[in-house]
Amino acid sequence: MPEIEIEINMNTGEMETTIGSITGPSCEKTAEAIKQVFGKPTRDEKTREYHIQPQVKRQIKSK
């Protein structure tokens, strides 16, 4: 199940967002949506999870 964790430092106003269980392009789309709401982050870091290739199942149907 996808997770989005947002932490805001009350003293500095800095925000840290962690996106979990979403890989590759889907993660990028999610991050873009968050940026539109909260603004551009001071740092953008890709996690190991981001680089995992999605599993695609191919189905071959015979006629």
PDB file of N, H, CA, C and O in Angstrom:
ATOM      1  N   MET A   1       0.843  -1.180   0.000  1.00  0.00           N
ATOM      2  CA  MET A   1       0.000   0.000   0.000  1.00  0.00           C
ATOM      3  C   MET A   1       0.889   1.245   0.000  1.00  0.00           C
ATOM      4  O   MET A   1       1.796   1.351   0.826  1.00  0.00           O
ATOM      5  N   PRO A   2       0.643   2.182  -0.909  1.00  0.00           N
ATOM      6  CA  PRO A   2       1.435   3.412  -0.971  1.00  0.00           C
ATOM      7  C   PRO A   2       1.303   4.247   0.300  1.00  0.00           C
ATOM      8  O   PRO A   2       0.242   4.302   0.922  1.00  0.00           O
ATOM      9  N   GLU A   3       2.416   4.900   0.670  1.00  0.00           N
ATOM     10  H   GLU A   3       3.277   4.855   0.164  1.00  0.00           H
ATOM     11  CA  GLU A   3       2.427   5.760   1.848  1.00  0.00           C
ATOM     12  C   GLU A   3       3.069   7.095   1.497  1.00  0.00           C
ATOM     13  O   GLU A   3       4.062   7.146   0.771  1.00  0.00           O
ATOM     14  N   ILE A   4       2.499   8.162   2.013  1.00  0.00           N
ATOM     15  H   ILE A   4       1.692   8.120   2.602  1.00  0.00           H
ATOM     16  CA  ILE A   4       3.100   9.489   1.881  1.00  0.00           C
ATOM     17  C   ILE A   4       3.193  10.069   3.285  1.00  0.00           C
ATOM     18  O   ILE A   4       2.186  10.236   3.974  1.00  0.00           O
ATOM     19  N   GLU A   5       4.423  10.372   3.697  1.00  0.00           N
ATOM     20  H   GLU A   5       5.241  10.236   3.138  1.00  0.00           H
ATOM     21  CA  GLU A   5       4.659  10.915   5.032  1.00  0.00           C
ATOM     22  C   GLU A   5       5.191  12.338   4.877  1.00  0.00           C
ATOM     23  O   GLU A   5       6.159  12.570   4.153  1.00  0.00           O
ATOM     24  N   ILE A   6       4.559  13.277   5.553  1.00  0.00           N
ATOM     25  H   ILE A   6       3.773  13.088   6.141  1.00  0.00           H
ATOM     26  CA  ILE A   6       4.973  14.681   5.476  1.00  0.00           C
ATOM     27  C   ILE A   6       5.284  15.166   6.887  1.00  0.00           C
ATOM     28  O   ILE A   6       4.439  15.108   7.780  1.00  0.00           O
ATOM     29  N   GLU A   7       6.525  15.650   7.074  1.00  0.00           N
ATOM     30  H   GLU A   7       7.212  15.697   6.349  1.00  0.00           H
ATOM     31  CA  GLU A   7       6.941  16.194   8.364  1.00  0.00           C
ATOM     32  C   GLU A   7       7.294  17.665   8.173  1.00  0.00           C
ATOM     33  O   GLU A   7       8.051  18.016   7.267  1.00  0.00           O
ATOM     34  N   ILE A   8       6.749  18.517   9.024  1.00  0.00           N
ATOM     35  H   ILE A   8       6.134  18.232   9.760  1.00  0.00           H
ATOM     36  CA  ILE A   8       7.046  19.947   8.955  1.00  0.00           C
ATOM     37  C   ILE A   8       7.692  20.371  10.267  1.00  0.00           C
ATOM     38  O   ILE A   8       7.125  20.175  11.342  1.00  0.00           O
ATOM     39  N   ASN A   9       8.883  20.953  10.168  1.00  0.00           N
ATOM     40  H   ASN A   9       9.344  21.112   9.295  1.00  0.00           H
ATOM     41  CA  ASN A   9       9.586  21.452  11.336  1.00  0.00           C
ATOM     42  C   ASN A   9       8.940  22.776  11.736  1.00  0.00           C
ATOM     43  O   ASN A   9       8.983  23.745  10.979  1.00  0.00           O
ATOM     44  N   MET A  10       8.356  22.815  12.902  1.00  0.00           N
ATOM     45  H   MET A  10       8.322  22.028  13.517  1.00  0.00           H
ATOM     46  CA  MET A  10       7.623  24.003  13.350  1.00  0.00           C
ATOM     47  C   MET A  10       8.546  25.202  13.585  1.00  0.00           C
ATOM     48  O   MET A  10       8.104  26.347  13.492  1.00  0.00           O
ATOM     49  N   ASN A  11       9.824  24.949  13.887  1.00  0.00           N
ATOM     50  H   ASN A  11      10.183  24.019  13.962  1.00  0.00           H
ATOM     51  CA  ASN A  11      10.764  26.046  14.141  1.00  0.00           C
ATOM     52  C   ASN A  11      11.288  26.673  12.855  1.00  0.00           C
ATOM     53  O   ASN A  11      11.386  27.895  12.748  1.00  0.00           O
ATOM     54  N   THR A  12      11.626  25.830  11.876  1.00  0.00           N
ATOM     55  H   THR A  12      11.546  24.837  11.962  1.00  0.00           H
ATOM     56  CA  THR A  12      12.249  26.340  10.647  1.00  0.00           C
ATOM     57  C   THR A  12      11.279  26.421   9.478  1.00  0.00           C
ATOM     58  O   THR A  12      11.537  27.128   8.505  1.00  0.00           O
ATOM     59  N   GLY A  13      10.166  25.702   9.567  1.00  0.00           N
ATOM     60  H   GLY A  13       9.957  25.127  10.358  1.00  0.00           H
ATOM     61  CA  GLY A  13       9.212  25.664   8.463  1.00  0.00           C
ATOM     62  C   GLY A  13       9.610  24.702   7.356  1.00  0.00           C
ATOM     63  O   GLY A  13       8.904  24.572   6.356  1.00  0.00           O
ATOM     64  N   GLU A  14      10.752  24.020   7.536  1.00  0.00           N
ATOM     65  H   GLU A  14      11.325  24.126   8.348  1.00  0.00           H
ATOM     66  CA  GLU A  14      11.202  23.070   6.524  1.00  0.00           C
ATOM     67  C   GLU A  14      10.295  21.849   6.510  1.00  0.00           C
ATOM     68  O   GLU A  14       9.811  21.398   7.548  1.00  0.00           O
ATOM     69  N   MET A  15      10.081  21.333   5.319  1.00  0.00           N
ATOM     70  H   MET A  15      10.474  21.700   4.476  1.00  0.00           H
ATOM     71  CA  MET A  15       9.208  20.178   5.162  1.00  0.00           C
ATOM     72  C   MET A  15       9.987  19.021   4.558  1.00  0.00           C
ATOM     73  O   MET A  15      10.791  19.212   3.646  1.00  0.00           O
ATOM     74  N   GLU A  16       9.746  17.829   5.069  1.00  0.00           N
ATOM     75  H   GLU A  16       9.093  17.674   5.810  1.00  0.00           H
ATOM     76  CA  GLU A  16      10.347  16.622   4.510  1.00  0.00           C
ATOM     77  C   GLU A  16       9.221  15.671   4.132  1.00  0.00           C
ATOM     78  O   GLU A  16       8.354  15.359   4.949  1.00  0.00           O
ATOM     79  N   THR A  17       9.243  15.219   2.897  1.00  0.00           N
ATOM     80  H   THR A  17       9.947  15.472   2.234  1.00  0.00           H
ATOM     81  CA  THR A  17       8.220  14.306   2.399  1.00  0.00           C
ATOM     82  C   THR A  17       8.874  12.998   2.014  1.00  0.00           C
ATOM     83  O   THR A  17       9.894  12.986   1.325  1.00  0.00           O
ATOM     84  N   THR A  18       8.293  11.899   2.455  1.00  0.00           N
ATOM     85  H   THR A  18       7.464  11.909   3.015  1.00  0.00           H
ATOM     86  CA  THR A  18       8.775  10.578   2.084  1.00  0.00           C
ATOM     87  C   THR A  18       7.636   9.844   1.404  1.00  0.00           C
ATOM     88  O   THR A  18       6.537   9.733   1.946  1.00  0.00           O
ATOM     89  N   ILE A  19       7.915   9.343   0.203  1.00  0.00           N
ATOM     90  H   ILE A  19       8.808   9.433  -0.237  1.00  0.00           H
ATOM     91  CA  ILE A  19       6.923   8.585  -0.557  1.00  0.00           C
ATOM     92  C   ILE A  19       7.367   7.135  -0.545  1.00  0.00           C
ATOM     93  O   ILE A  19       8.472   6.817  -0.987  1.00  0.00           O
ATOM     94  N   GLY A  20       6.512   6.250  -0.040  1.00  0.00           N
ATOM     95  H   GLY A  20       5.615   6.508   0.319  1.00  0.00           H
ATOM     96  CA  GLY A  20       6.883   4.844   0.062  1.00  0.00           C
ATOM     97  C   GLY A  20       5.962   3.936  -0.725  1.00  0.00           C
ATOM     98  O   GLY A  20       4.782   4.230  -0.919  1.00  0.00           O
ATOM     99  N   SER A  21       6.520   2.834  -1.171  1.00  0.00           N
ATOM    100  H   SER A  21       7.478   2.595  -1.013  1.00  0.00           H
ATOM    101  CA  SER A  21       5.784   1.787  -1.901  1.00  0.00           C
ATOM    102  C   SER A  21       5.255   2.246  -3.255  1.00  0.00           C
ATOM    103  O   SER A  21       4.301   1.671  -3.780  1.00  0.00           O
ATOM    104  N   ILE A  22       5.870   3.275  -3.817  1.00  0.00           N
ATOM    105  H   ILE A  22       6.645   3.742  -3.391  1.00  0.00           H
ATOM    106  CA  ILE A  22       5.541   3.719  -5.172  1.00  0.00           C
ATOM    107  C   ILE A  22       6.874   3.805  -5.912  1.00  0.00           C
ATOM    108  O   ILE A  22       7.813   4.431  -5.422  1.00  0.00           O
ATOM    109  N   THR A  23       6.964   3.179  -7.089  1.00  0.00           N
ATOM    110  H   THR A  23       6.201   2.670  -7.487  1.00  0.00           H
ATOM    111  CA  THR A  23       8.236   3.138  -7.795  1.00  0.00           C
ATOM    112  C   THR A  23       8.203   3.928  -9.099  1.00  0.00           C
ATOM    113  O   THR A  23       7.143   4.172  -9.676  1.00  0.00           O
ATOM    114  N   GLY A  24       9.392   4.320  -9.545  1.00  0.00           N
ATOM    115  H   GLY A  24      10.253   4.122  -9.076  1.00  0.00           H
ATOM    116  CA  GLY A  24       9.595   4.924 -10.860  1.00  0.00           C
ATOM    117  C   GLY A  24       8.685   6.077 -11.225  1.00  0.00           C
ATOM    118  O   GLY A  24       8.467   6.987 -10.425  1.00  0.00           O
ATOM    119  N   PRO A  25       8.146   6.034 -12.455  1.00  0.00           N
ATOM    120  CA  PRO A  25       7.328   7.138 -12.970  1.00  0.00           C
ATOM    121  C   PRO A  25       6.107   7.466 -12.100  1.00  0.00           C
ATOM    122  O   PRO A  25       5.717   8.630 -12.003  1.00  0.00           O
ATOM    123  N   SER A  26       5.512   6.471 -11.477  1.00  0.00           N
ATOM    124  H   SER A  26       5.829   5.525 -11.556  1.00  0.00           H
ATOM    125  CA  SER A  26       4.357   6.727 -10.601  1.00  0.00           C
ATOM    126  C   SER A  26       4.771   7.563  -9.401  1.00  0.00           C
ATOM    127  O   SER A  26       4.028   8.435  -8.951  1.00  0.00           O
ATOM    128  N   CYS A  27       5.960   7.290  -8.890  1.00  0.00           N
ATOM    129  H   CYS A  27       6.564   6.581  -9.255  1.00  0.00           H
ATOM    130  CA  CYS A  27       6.484   8.059  -7.760  1.00  0.00           C
ATOM    131  C   CYS A  27       6.725   9.505  -8.192  1.00  0.00           C
ATOM    132  O   CYS A  27       6.424  10.442  -7.454  1.00  0.00           O
ATOM    133  N   GLU A  28       7.268   9.671  -9.386  1.00  0.00           N
ATOM    134  H   GLU A  28       7.513   8.909  -9.985  1.00  0.00           H
ATOM    135  CA  GLU A  28       7.547  11.008  -9.915  1.00  0.00           C
ATOM    136  C   GLU A  28       6.256  11.821 -10.057  1.00  0.00           C
ATOM    137  O   GLU A  28       6.237  13.010  -9.739  1.00  0.00           O
ATOM    138  N   LYS A  29       5.185  11.188 -10.530  1.00  0.00           N
ATOM    139  H   LYS A  29       5.201  10.222 -10.789  1.00  0.00           H
ATOM    140  CA  LYS A  29       3.891  11.870 -10.668  1.00  0.00           C
ATOM    141  C   LYS A  29       3.342  12.277  -9.303  1.00  0.00           C
ATOM    142  O   LYS A  29       2.796  13.368  -9.143  1.00  0.00           O
ATOM    143  N   THR A  30       3.493  11.390  -8.326  1.00  0.00           N
ATOM    144  H   THR A  30       3.936  10.503  -8.457  1.00  0.00           H
ATOM    145  CA  THR A  30       3.030  11.676  -6.969  1.00  0.00           C
ATOM    146  C   THR A  30       3.816  12.846  -6.387  1.00  0.00           C
ATOM    147  O   THR A  30       3.239  13.748  -5.780  1.00  0.00           O
ATOM    148  N   ALA A  31       5.131  12.829  -6.574  1.00  0.00           N
ATOM    149  H   ALA A  31       5.600  12.096  -7.068  1.00  0.00           H
ATOM    150  CA  ALA A  31       5.984  13.903  -6.067  1.00  0.00           C
ATOM    151  C   ALA A  31       5.615  15.239  -6.714  1.00  0.00           C
ATOM    152  O   ALA A  31       5.606  16.271  -6.042  1.00  0.00           O
ATOM    153  N   GLU A  32       5.313  15.224  -8.010  1.00  0.00           N
ATOM    154  H   GLU A  32       5.320  14.386  -8.555  1.00  0.00           H
ATOM    155  CA  GLU A  32       4.906  16.453  -8.708  1.00  0.00           C
ATOM    156  C   GLU A  32       3.633  17.030  -8.106  1.00  0.00           C
ATOM    157  O   GLU A  32       3.522  18.243  -7.925  1.00  0.00           O
ATOM    158  N   ALA A  33       2.675  16.166  -7.798  1.00  0.00           N
ATOM    159  H   ALA A  33       2.765  15.181  -7.946  1.00  0.00           H
ATOM    160  CA  ALA A  33       1.415  16.624  -7.195  1.00  0.00           C
ATOM    161  C   ALA A  33       1.676  17.258  -5.829  1.00  0.00           C
ATOM    162  O   ALA A  33       1.074  18.275  -5.486  1.00  0.00           O
ATOM    163  N   ILE A  34       2.571  16.658  -5.058  1.00  0.00           N
ATOM    164  H   ILE A  34       3.060  15.832  -5.336  1.00  0.00           H
ATOM    165  CA  ILE A  34       2.909  17.204  -3.739  1.00  0.00           C
ATOM    166  C   ILE A  34       3.596  18.559  -3.896  1.00  0.00           C
ATOM    167  O   ILE A  34       3.329  19.481  -3.126  1.00  0.00           O
ATOM    168  N   LYS A  35       4.481  18.685  -4.890  1.00  0.00           N
ATOM    169  H   LYS A  35       4.698  17.935  -5.515  1.00  0.00           H
ATOM    170  CA  LYS A  35       5.178  19.955  -5.141  1.00  0.00           C
ATOM    171  C   LYS A  35       4.196  21.066  -5.512  1.00  0.00           C
ATOM    172  O   LYS A  35       4.398  22.223  -5.142  1.00  0.00           O
ATOM    173  N   GLN A  36       3.145  20.724  -6.233  1.00  0.00           N
ATOM    174  H   GLN A  36       2.980  19.784  -6.534  1.00  0.00           H
ATOM    175  CA  GLN A  36       2.146  21.723  -6.614  1.00  0.00           C
ATOM    176  C   GLN A  36       1.409  22.261  -5.394  1.00  0.00           C
ATOM    177  O   GLN A  36       1.014  23.426  -5.365  1.00  0.00           O
ATOM    178  N   VAL A  37       1.225  21.413  -4.392  1.00  0.00           N
ATOM    179  H   VAL A  37       1.546  20.466  -4.416  1.00  0.00           H
ATOM    180  CA  VAL A  37       0.516  21.830  -3.179  1.00  0.00           C
ATOM    181  C   VAL A  37       1.443  22.577  -2.221  1.00  0.00           C
ATOM    182  O   VAL A  37       1.084  23.634  -1.703  1.00  0.00           O
ATOM    183  N   PHE A  38       2.647  22.021  -1.985  1.00  0.00           N
ATOM    184  H   PHE A  38       2.939  21.162  -2.406  1.00  0.00           H
ATOM    185  CA  PHE A  38       3.538  22.555  -0.955  1.00  0.00           C
ATOM    186  C   PHE A  38       4.688  23.412  -1.482  1.00  0.00           C
ATOM    187  O   PHE A  38       5.379  24.060  -0.695  1.00  0.00           O
ATOM    188  N   GLY A  39       4.905  23.427  -2.796  1.00  0.00           N
ATOM    189  H   GLY A  39       4.344  22.900  -3.435  1.00  0.00           H
ATOM    190  CA  GLY A  39       6.020  24.190  -3.354  1.00  0.00           C
ATOM    191  C   GLY A  39       7.249  23.324  -3.575  1.00  0.00           C
ATOM    192  O   GLY A  39       7.295  22.156  -3.189  1.00  0.00           O
ATOM    193  N   LYS A  40       8.241  23.933  -4.207  1.00  0.00           N
ATOM    194  H   LYS A  40       8.204  24.882  -4.520  1.00  0.00           H
ATOM    195  CA  LYS A  40       9.468  23.225  -4.567  1.00  0.00           C
ATOM    196  C   LYS A  40      10.287  22.898  -3.315  1.00  0.00           C
ATOM    197  O   LYS A  40      10.470  23.759  -2.454  1.00  0.00           O
ATOM    198  N   PRO A  41      10.776  21.667  -3.211  1.00  0.00           N
ATOM    199  CA  PRO A  41      11.566  21.298  -2.032  1.00  0.00           C
ATOM    200  C   PRO A  41      12.983  21.879  -2.108  1.00  0.00           C
ATOM    201  O   PRO A  41      13.478  22.197  -3.189  1.00  0.00           O
ATOM    202  N   THR A  42      13.619  22.011  -0.951  1.00  0.00           N
ATOM    203  H   THR A  42      13.217  21.753  -0.073  1.00  0.00           H
ATOM    204  CA  THR A  42      15.001  22.474  -0.941  1.00  0.00           C
ATOM    205  C   THR A  42      15.935  21.360  -1.385  1.00  0.00           C
ATOM    206  O   THR A  42      17.041  21.623  -1.858  1.00  0.00           O
ATOM    207  N   ARG A  43      15.495  20.116  -1.235  1.00  0.00           N
ATOM    208  H   ARG A  43      14.597  19.902  -0.851  1.00  0.00           H
ATOM    209  CA  ARG A  43      16.306  18.966  -1.636  1.00  0.00           C
ATOM    210  C   ARG A  43      15.383  17.894  -2.184  1.00  0.00           C
ATOM    211  O   ARG A  43      14.306  17.651  -1.638  1.00  0.00           O
ATOM    212  N   ASP A  44      15.807  17.256  -3.261  1.00  0.00           N
ATOM    213  H   ASP A  44      16.682  17.453  -3.704  1.00  0.00           H
ATOM    214  CA  ASP A  44      15.020  16.186  -3.881  1.00  0.00           C
ATOM    215  C   ASP A  44      15.927  14.968  -4.008  1.00  0.00           C
ATOM    216  O   ASP A  44      16.932  15.006  -4.719  1.00  0.00           O
ATOM    217  N   GLU A  45      15.578  13.909  -3.330  1.00  0.00           N
ATOM    218  H   GLU A  45      14.762  13.878  -2.753  1.00  0.00           H
ATOM    219  CA  GLU A  45      16.436  12.732  -3.270  1.00  0.00           C
ATOM    220  C   GLU A  45      15.641  11.484  -3.633  1.00  0.00           C
ATOM    221  O   GLU A  45      14.568  11.245  -3.079  1.00  0.00           O
ATOM    222  N   LYS A  46      16.160  10.698  -4.554  1.00  0.00           N
ATOM    223  H   LYS A  46      17.031  10.892  -5.004  1.00  0.00           H
ATOM    224  CA  LYS A  46      15.494   9.453  -4.952  1.00  0.00           C
ATOM    225  C   LYS A  46      15.944   8.328  -4.016  1.00  0.00           C
ATOM    226  O   LYS A  46      17.135   8.188  -3.737  1.00  0.00           O
ATOM    227  N   THR A  47      15.000   7.537  -3.539  1.00  0.00           N
ATOM    228  H   THR A  47      14.032   7.651  -3.766  1.00  0.00           H
ATOM    229  CA  THR A  47      15.329   6.417  -2.664  1.00  0.00           C
ATOM    230  C   THR A  47      15.590   5.158  -3.490  1.00  0.00           C
ATOM    231  O   THR A  47      15.390   5.151  -4.705  1.00  0.00           O
ATOM    232  N   ARG A  48      16.031   4.110  -2.832  1.00  0.00           N
ATOM    233  H   ARG A  48      16.193   4.116  -1.845  1.00  0.00           H
ATOM    234  CA  ARG A  48      16.233   2.820  -3.488  1.00  0.00           C
ATOM    235  C   ARG A  48      14.937   2.325  -4.113  1.00  0.00           C
ATOM    236  O   ARG A  48      14.932   1.760  -5.207  1.00  0.00           O
ATOM    237  N   GLU A  49      13.852   2.546  -3.407  1.00  0.00           N
ATOM    238  H   GLU A  49      13.856   3.005  -2.519  1.00  0.00           H
ATOM    239  CA  GLU A  49      12.536   2.109  -3.876  1.00  0.00           C
ATOM    240  C   GLU A  49      12.173   2.739  -5.219  1.00  0.00           C
ATOM    241  O   GLU A  49      11.529   2.102  -6.053  1.00  0.00           O
ATOM    242  N   TYR A  50      12.580   3.974  -5.426  1.00  0.00           N
ATOM    243  H   TYR A  50      13.102   4.492  -4.749  1.00  0.00           H
ATOM    244  CA  TYR A  50      12.276   4.685  -6.674  1.00  0.00           C
ATOM    245  C   TYR A  50      12.847   3.940  -7.877  1.00  0.00           C
ATOM    246  O   TYR A  50      12.213   3.881  -8.931  1.00  0.00           O
ATOM    247  N   HIS A  51      14.033   3.375  -7.723  1.00  0.00           N
ATOM    248  H   HIS A  51      14.548   3.422  -6.867  1.00  0.00           H
ATOM    249  CA  HIS A  51      14.751   2.748  -8.831  1.00  0.00           C
ATOM    250  C   HIS A  51      14.321   1.308  -9.120  1.00  0.00           C
ATOM    251  O   HIS A  51      14.825   0.704 -10.066  1.00  0.00           O
ATOM    252  N   ILE A  52      13.413   0.751  -8.340  1.00  0.00           N
ATOM    253  H   ILE A  52      13.003   1.242  -7.571  1.00  0.00           H
ATOM    254  CA  ILE A  52      12.931  -0.611  -8.586  1.00  0.00           C
ATOM    255  C   ILE A  52      12.076  -0.613  -9.847  1.00  0.00           C
ATOM    256  O   ILE A  52      11.169   0.205  -9.998  1.00  0.00           O
ATOM    257  N   GLN A  53      12.374  -1.530 -10.737  1.00  0.00           N
ATOM    258  H   GLN A  53      13.110  -2.195 -10.614  1.00  0.00           H
ATOM    259  CA  GLN A  53      11.600  -1.652 -11.969  1.00  0.00           C
ATOM    260  C   GLN A  53      10.268  -2.324 -11.663  1.00  0.00           C
ATOM    261  O   GLN A  53      10.244  -3.357 -10.994  1.00  0.00           O
ATOM    262  N   PRO A  54       9.165  -1.763 -12.137  1.00  0.00           N
ATOM    263  CA  PRO A  54       7.858  -2.385 -11.894  1.00  0.00           C
ATOM    264  C   PRO A  54       7.776  -3.748 -12.583  1.00  0.00           C
ATOM    265  O   PRO A  54       8.320  -3.941 -13.670  1.00  0.00           O
ATOM    266  N   GLN A  55       7.099  -4.672 -11.944  1.00  0.00           N
ATOM    267  H   GLN A  55       6.656  -4.515 -11.061  1.00  0.00           H
ATOM    268  CA  GLN A  55       6.907  -6.006 -12.510  1.00  0.00           C
ATOM    269  C   GLN A  55       5.752  -5.957 -13.498  1.00  0.00           C
ATOM    270  O   GLN A  55       4.639  -5.566 -13.149  1.00  0.00           O
ATOM    271  N   VAL A  56       6.024  -6.351 -14.718  1.00  0.00           N
ATOM    272  H   VAL A  56       6.928  -6.669 -15.002  1.00  0.00           H
ATOM    273  CA  VAL A  56       5.004  -6.345 -15.764  1.00  0.00           C
ATOM    274  C   VAL A  56       4.780  -7.775 -16.217  1.00  0.00           C
ATOM    275  O   VAL A  56       5.723  -8.476 -16.581  1.00  0.00           O
ATOM    276  N   LYS A  57       3.539  -8.198 -16.192  1.00  0.00           N
ATOM    277  H   LYS A  57       2.773  -7.628 -15.896  1.00  0.00           H
ATOM    278  CA  LYS A  57       3.203  -9.546 -16.653  1.00  0.00           C
ATOM    279  C   LYS A  57       2.709  -9.458 -18.085  1.00  0.00           C
ATOM    280  O   LYS A  57       1.836  -8.654 -18.413  1.00  0.00           O
ATOM    281  N   ARG A  58       3.278 -10.288 -18.920  1.00  0.00           N
ATOM    282  H   ARG A  58       3.988 -10.940 -18.654  1.00  0.00           H
ATOM    283  CA  ARG A  58       2.830 -10.335 -20.312  1.00  0.00           C
ATOM    284  C   ARG A  58       1.916 -11.528 -20.489  1.00  0.00           C
ATOM    285  O   ARG A  58       2.190 -12.625 -20.003  1.00  0.00           O
ATOM    286  N   GLN A  59       0.849 -11.295 -21.177  1.00  0.00           N
ATOM    287  H   GLN A  59       0.627 -10.403 -21.572  1.00  0.00           H
ATOM    288  CA  GLN A  59      -0.086 -12.375 -21.471  1.00  0.00           C
ATOM    289  C   GLN A  59      -0.114 -12.584 -22.973  1.00  0.00           C
ATOM    290  O   GLN A  59      -0.274 -11.643 -23.750  1.00  0.00           O
ATOM    291  N   ILE A  60       0.043 -13.826 -23.356  1.00  0.00           N
ATOM    292  H   ILE A  60       0.172 -14.590 -22.725  1.00  0.00           H
ATOM    293  CA  ILE A  60      -0.020 -14.167 -24.768  1.00  0.00           C
ATOM    294  C   ILE A  60      -1.263 -15.014 -24.969  1.00  0.00           C
ATOM    295  O   ILE A  60      -1.425 -16.072 -24.361  1.00  0.00           O
ATOM    296  N   LYS A  61      -2.123 -14.531 -25.823  1.00  0.00           N
ATOM    297  H   LYS A  61      -1.992 -13.671 -26.317  1.00  0.00           H
ATOM    298  CA  LYS A  61      -3.362 -15.255 -26.096  1.00  0.00           C
ATOM    299  C   LYS A  61      -3.245 -15.924 -27.457  1.00  0.00           C
ATOM    300  O   LYS A  61      -2.842 -15.305 -28.441  1.00  0.00           O
ATOM    301  N   SER A  62      -3.599 -17.176 -27.489  1.00  0.00           N
ATOM    302  H   SER A  62      -3.926 -17.679 -26.689  1.00  0.00           H
ATOM    303  CA  SER A  62      -3.589 -17.864 -28.783  1.00  0.00           C
ATOM    304  C   SER A  62      -5.008 -17.907 -29.331  1.00  0.00           C
ATOM    305  O   SER A  62      -5.987 -17.956 -28.586  1.00  0.00           O
ATOM    306  N   LYS A  63      -5.086 -17.885 -30.636  1.00  0.00           N
ATOM    307  H   LYS A  63      -4.291 -17.845 -31.242  1.00  0.00           H
ATOM    308  CA  LYS A  63      -6.400 -17.864 -31.289  1.00  0.00           C
ATOM    309  C   LYS A  63      -6.866 -19.264 -31.581  1.00  0.00           C
ATOM    310  O   LYS A  63      -7.952 -19.452 -32.129  1.00  0.00           O
TER     311      LYS A  63
END
